[in-house]
Amino acid sequence: MNHAFVEVQQAAKRFPGAKGEPDLTVFENVSFQLKKGEFVCIIGHSGCGKSTIMNSLAGLDRFSDGAMVMEGKEIDGPGLERGVVFQNYSLLPWLSALENVRFGVRARWKDWDQARVTEHSLEYLEMVGLKDVVDRKPAQLSGGMRQRVSIARAFATKPKLLLLDEPFGALDALTRGVIQDELIKIWTRDRQTVFMITHDVDEAILLADRIFLMTNGPEARVAEAVEIDLPRPRHRAEIVKHPHFYKIRNYLVDFLVTRSAEMDPADLDRKGLHYPRAVNPASEDATAPATASTKDATDDKLVSFTPKETRHG
Ligand SMILES: Nc1ncnc2c1ncn2[C@@H]1O[C@H](COP(=O)(O)OP(=O)(O)OP(=O)(O)O)[C@@H](O)[C@H]1O
């Protein structure tokens, strides 16, 4: 019996090739589960299919093969139980910050009166530090402020699953840090299930319970699920002092720099439903970088991943 909150089963995305060219398989045999209330980040090189997976979970795209199930029901199109935050804010430009949030809240709770919708919307805008600018339109806000409105709107509607596609990608490091803290604050309070794309290893370690690692495309796979066992609440300045921090960080960087390009999909598929392999880099076995071989957590013997010369990084 399946107790996963969200389950993606054997997903693939293919595009027909141009005249005479073979079809493009962006990713294949992608399977994973999300537990209720967990924060999962997904990392992988550009083009491996992260946004396609996220957009499919949002109901805005479709896999070529495979299935997605949330609380036992197949995901088939967009729904209010899933909220999305994109990198480019996607606010309605003719509405103020408050009206943008109210718009989402009103759609979610149609029986609420105006005062309740406003009060609830203001509560979330305050949590992201925008109390004093709620009447400004998006054009009158900085990029960081706009992204805060998007985050307030997404969390205020309390979707069961929040999908964040590189929400801080366009922000400077300082603003990014501040909004990460706000995101942690809201998530700690509401404990919604979050699935987030990021290219930033430190951001993923700060936020996630688990980090999914994708191999390079084409024919990418979600190869590993790395457990982040740093205690919460986490603070940027503090977690770097934790003895596990650099073990985790080095493991992730080694994957992205070396192993993501070397893993052979055929090898991963041989192990079928065991993937993504659960890894805890803080444990002894995982700390040694596994460049040409890695340890199979399922049967306790070494399995080598043959470098594939044709794969690009
Ligand atoms: N219509 C299409 N025809 C052919 N290939 C496509 C089409 N749409 C998308 N792709 C390819 O699908 C792949 C996956 O794209 P996707 O945006 O999901 O990757 P990503 O991992 O999110 O990348 P990034 O990190 O750069 O955002 C890319 O290589 C892209 O070129």
The ligand as a Tripos MOL2 file, in Angstrom:
@<TRIPOS>MOLECULE
LIG
   31    33     1     0     0
SMALL
NO_CHARGES

@<TRIPOS>ATOM
      1 N1          9.3940   21.8300  -27.6480 N.pl3     1 LIG1
      2 C1         10.5750   21.3050  -27.3890 C.ar      1 LIG1
      3 N2         11.2440   20.5830  -28.3160 N.ar      1 LIG1
      4 C2         12.4390   20.0250  -28.0610 C.ar      1 LIG1
      5 N3         13.0550   20.1130  -26.8550 N.ar      1 LIG1
      6 C3         12.4460   20.8180  -25.8890 C.ar      1 LIG1
      7 C4         11.1780   21.4480  -26.0900 C.ar      1 LIG1
      8 N4         10.8230   22.0460  -24.9360 N.ar      1 LIG1
      9 C5         11.8370   21.8150  -24.0600 C.ar      1 LIG1
     10 N5         12.7990   21.0820  -24.6270 N.ar      1 LIG1
     11 C6         14.0370   20.6120  -23.9840 C.3       1 LIG1
     12 O1         13.7070   19.9700  -22.7680 O.3       1 LIG1
     13 C7         14.8310   20.0350  -21.8990 C.3       1 LIG1
     14 C8         14.3700   20.2190  -20.4780 C.3       1 LIG1
     15 O2         13.9780   21.5450  -20.2370 O.3       1 LIG1
     16 P1         13.6970   22.0600  -18.7440 P.3       1 LIG1
     17 O3         13.4110   23.5170  -18.8490 O.co2     1 LIG1
     18 O4         12.6940   21.1990  -18.0940 O.co2     1 LIG1
     19 O5         15.1310   21.8220  -18.0640 O.3       1 LIG1
     20 P2         15.6870   22.3960  -16.7090 P.3       1 LIG1
     21 O6         16.4520   21.2970  -16.0780 O.co2     1 LIG1
     22 O7         14.6030   23.0140  -15.9160 O.co2     1 LIG1
     23 O8         16.6890   23.5160  -17.2360 O.3       1 LIG1
     24 P3         17.1240   24.8900  -16.5330 P.3       1 LIG1
     25 O9         17.8690   24.5270  -15.2990 O.co2     1 LIG1
     26 O10        18.0110   25.5220  -17.5740 O.co2     1 LIG1
     27 O11        15.8750   25.6890  -16.2840 O.co2     1 LIG1
     28 C9         15.7450   21.1090  -22.4240 C.3       1 LIG1
     29 O12        16.9090   20.4950  -22.9000 O.3       1 LIG1
     30 C10        14.9580   21.7360  -23.5730 C.3       1 LIG1
     31 O13        15.8010   22.0810  -24.6280 O.3       1 LIG1
@<TRIPOS>BOND
     1     1     2 1
     2     2     3 ar
     3     2     7 ar
     4     3     4 ar
     5     4     5 ar
     6     5     6 ar
     7     6     7 ar
     8     6    10 ar
     9     7     8 ar
    10     8     9 ar
    11     9    10 ar
    12    10    11 1
    13    11    12 1
    14    11    30 1
    15    12    13 1
    16    13    14 1
    17    13    28 1
    18    14    15 1
    19    15    16 1
    20    16    17 2
    21    16    18 1
    22    16    19 1
    23    19    20 1
    24    20    21 2
    25    20    22 1
    26    20    23 1
    27    23    24 1
    28    24    25 2
    29    24    26 1
    30    24    27 1
    31    28    29 1
    32    28    30 1
    33    30    31 1
@<TRIPOS>SUBSTRUCTURE
     1 LIG1         1 GROUP 0 **** ****
